[in-house]
Amino acid sequence: MKRKHQRTLELIYMRPVSANVRWADIEMLLRELSAEIAEREGSRLEVFLFDVVRVFHRPHPSPDADKGAVAAVRKWLEENGVKP
């Protein structure tokens, strides 16, 4: 895993939940983990990873993910054994 993706993973696992994680970095990390990402209506993204489909809302106008989205991604990664 590239250092940039490792840093994003560390930000996702930071406690308390960080509000300074760019959504684009989360998307790149998920792609690095072999996720298939498809655009859906509005600002939604369909992410297929770990044989599960999850739908996330791409933040706007800010490029940073909110704390709830970061926590949801962290929980999903934890459940599937992905650690920093």
N, C-alpha and C positions, 0 to 999 in steps of 0.2 A: 504494500500500500504506500502510495506517495506521502510525503511529509505533510502536504497540504490537506489531504484527506484525514490523516492521523490527527492533525490539529483540529479539524472540524469535529471529529469524533470526541476528542477531549473536551471541546466546548459543549457538545451535546450532553456529556456525562457530568459536567460541572454542577456542583451543588453550592448554593441555590441555583435554580435554573437560570441560565444566561439569557438575556434579551438582546444580545449582540451577535447572534448567529445569522449570517446571510442565508436566505432561502436558496439561492443559487448554489452555495457551497453544500447545503444538505442534498440538493438534487444531484450534484456531482459525486458526492459520497455514495448515495444510493446506486447510481450508475456503476461506480467502481465495485460495488458489492453484487453486480450483475442484475440490477433491477431493470425491468421494462417499464418505461414511463410513457403514458399517453395523455394527451390534452383532452379535457372534457369541457362541458359547458361552463361558461363564466370563467372563473380563475381556478377551476379545480383541476387537479392532476390525479390520474389513476396510476398507482404504483403497484406492480406485480413483483413480489419478492418473497422468498421463503414459502412458495406455493400459496400465497395469500394476496388478495387484492385489497389495498387500502386507498382511500380517497383523501387527499389533502387539499387545502385551499391555499393557493399561492398568495402571499401578502401583497397588498398594494395600498397606497402608493409607496410605502416604505419597503426597502429591499430586505429588511430584517424580519425573521420569523418571530411570532409572538411566543411567549413562554409556554402557552398551552400546546402549541404545535411542536416545540422543542421537546417538551415532556412526553408527548405522544410518540414521537420518533424514538426517543430514548427507551421508552417502555417496550416498543416493538423490537428494537435491536436487542435489548436485554433478554426478552423472551426467546430470542433465537440465537443466543450465545455470542453476540458481537460485543467485544469489549475493547476499550482503548489500549 
